[in-house]
Amino acid sequence: MNNSSAGAVLAATNLPSSPQVLLPVLAYSLLQKCGAGLADSVLRRRADPPQVL
């Protein structure tokens, strides 16, 4: 995973008069976290053997 918070800091410090430049950075960060959570749940589901009652 990338460190997108460094990009947010750079955008905020270099362009303080344009807060809308943070939107793509924050959207990418949110998408990255959701994708990682989805990938984790899929991989866990595949790794767990089915339980027989």
FENSUL-V614272 format. One line per field, one symbol per residue. ss: DSSP state (2 for helix, 1 for strand, 0 for the rest). psi: psi as a letter, one per 40 degrees, with the letter a starting at -180 (. if undefined). burial: I if it has 9 or more other ideal C-beta (glycine too) atoms within 8 Angstrom, else O. Layout:
ss=???
psi=???
burial=???
//
This chain:
ss=00022222222222000022222222222222222222222222222000000
psi=iigeddddddddddgdegeeeddddddddddddddddddddddddddhiihh.
burial=OOOIOOIIOOIIOOOOOOOOIIOOIIOIIOOIOOOIOOOOOOOOOOOOOOOOO
//
